[in-house]
C-alpha cells in the first residue's frame, strides 16, 4: 500500500524558538471571533535544483485551504505584497518586517523548496511580525508526492504555534463509499484528496472508527452473512473478525485508552450496548432494556457513554455511567435524536435530529443545557464526528438529490464545505487522531 | 385523463389480486388432497383403472404416491407464496394487514415442513443507520414470533436485519418509504 511507503522525514532542525508565545494568542474554542491577519508568501525555489512551480502551487493551495478552513486567519491579499515577498530571505534579519506591518499583517509565512534526485525539501518559517521573532521553523523532506502531506503538517504546526493546540489537518478521514456500487471502507485526507479503498468485501461495510493508539480501524461488514465487527490494520492490511455474535455487531467505538470497544450486540434478541475487549470477549453489558439501544460514544475521560434509545418512545440520547450503569436522559427536544458523538474536549455532544424528514446537526452540553443547532436548510446532515482537537465536525449530507457526500465545518457551524468527490455516495465519516 | 389512469390502476390491482388469489389456492389445496387421497384411491382403484391420462396435473398424481413430491410442491408453493409484510414508520408492531398475511404464510410454512426461511427486516431511509439496523431486527423478530405463535417451529426461522441498506424502491417518496419498511422471506433448503 502506498501509505506504507511514505518515507517522510520531519526534521526539526530549525525549531529554535518553538514555544514562544505569540503576541496575539487566541482562544481555540471560539473560531471566527478573533482572527489573526496573516500573510502567506509564495514558496520560492532555493539552492540547487530547478524550479518546479507546480509543486509550489500545490503546496500553497493545500496550506491556504487548511488555514482558511480553520477560520482563525484573515489572509493578507497577495496582490498587496511588497518587495519582501519575492525575496527568499528566510532568516529573521533578512526580512523587512516593516513592509508587512504596513500591510497590517501580524504573522508571516515564508518558505523555500528544492527538488534534488526526487527528494523534495521544503523549508518553512512562521514569524511574528510585531515582535519580529521566529515562531516556528521547519524543514520537511519527502518525495514529490508528499507535498500535500507536508502542507497539512505545517498547517497543524502553525495552529500549534499560534493557539497552543495542534491542528487536525494531517490526520485521515475514514468513510464509507458506494463508488464501486457496493459500500466499502475508504480513507482520505482531511481536504478530501487522495481517497484510497481499504476493503474489498463486495457486501455492505458500515460505520468505521479509528483506534486512538494504533493505526487500526474497526467497522461492521455483512461479508459473512451476518453484521459482524471487523478490525483492520491500516498499513499491513491485515483483517480479522472481532465480534461475530449472532445478530447485530454494530457501531463499534474504541474507548479513549484504546483498550475496550463499546458496541451494540443483539445476541439476546434485543439490541443492547456492551463493552468488549480488543480480543472480542465481552467485558460488560451496559444497558438492559427491551427498547432499542444503539450508537454508543465515549466521553473523553472514558467514564460515560452516550447512546441512542427509544426507551421513552422516540429515539433520544441517553448517557450511561460506565461504572454505576446509571442511565439519564440527555435530549428532550425534537422527536428523533440520533448518532451522538462526544466532543474530545468533553464539554459538548454533537448529534443529528430529524424534523420533517430532514436531519440537522446539533450540539448540547453534557448536562443537557445550551442546545444549539449548527446546520440548517435542505439536505439531511447525519453522523457528525469531531476532529481530534474539537475544532471541526464532519458529517454526511445528502443535499444532492439523495447522494450523500462528506462535509466539514467548524464546531460553531460556520465554514461548512463539501470535501468528498462527486458521485461517491459517501457516508459515515470518522476523523483519525493525529497521524 | 388522470382519473382514467387511476381507475385503470385500481382495476389492474383488483385483477392482480384476483389472479394471485387464484394462483395461491391450488397450492393450499394440494395438501388437503394429499391427506384424503390415499383413502379415496384405495376405494376407487379397482373400479377406475381404465382412465389414467390426467395429464393436466401430473405433479398431483405423483404426489398422491410420493411424499417427497408433495413436500417439493409445498416447498415450491412456500418459495413462491410467502408474502412480505409492511410496517408503519419507526414501528415494529404488526399491523392487522401484516398479521393476516402472516396467517397465510404460516399455512404455507406448516405445509412445507422441510423449508427453512430467513426473515429479513428492512427500514426506510429516514432515520439513523444503526437505529434502523436495530429496528429492522425488531421487525424481523416480531414477524418470527408471530409465526411461532401460529405453529411454525422457531428453529426453522432465522432473522437478519439490513436496516436501510437494501431498499426495494430508492425513490424518496411516501410510497417508496412504505414499500421499504418491510419484513420479507427467503427460502433456504
Interface residues (C-beta under 8 A of the other chain):
Chain A: X183 X204 X206 X207 X222 X225 X226 X227 X247 X248 X250 X251 X264 X266 X269 X270 X271 X292 X293 X294 X295 X308 X310 X314 X315 X336 X338 X339 X352 X354 X357 X382 X383 X402 X427 X428
Chain B: X90 X126 X127 X128 X129 X130 X131 X133 X134 X135 X137 X138 X141 X159 X160 X161 X162 X165 X170 X172
